[in-house]
Amino acid sequence: MRTLVLGATGSIGTAVTAELARHDFDLLALARSAASADVLAQQGLAVLRGDIREPEAWAAAVREVDAVVHMASTFATDMGAVDARLMTALLREIEAASRPVRFIYTGGCWLFGETGERIADET
């Protein structure tokens, strides 16, 4: 299954990408920097250069895959706006695809916000 992975070099993405590769998924990984592109290429992954802040420049690649796994975040103060722009672009391309495209949206610890000394978990 041809799968576009966003956030493949992040803390969540590294583990998920390794597991998908272990199960013979055909992976296309988004890379913002040359350093990330090199890491991904060394793992044998196809690389799509782009930035989640500017999804319009690369989001058409969604039409060429069977699935998208989103695990990326900027961790900046505007990450909500960045994610909203990204979701709009991705969903537009998924709807325009000539076949169904599966979409998996992950969350991470940033969804909990500041917790101070308290440990946050799913409860």
Secondary structure, 3 states (H helix, E strand, C coil): CEEEEECCCCHHHHHHHHHHHHCCCEEEEEECCHHHHHHHHHCCCEEEECCCCCHHHCHHHHHHCCEEEECCCCCCCCHHHHHHHHHHHHHHHHHHCCCCCEEEECCCHHHHCCCCCCCCCCC
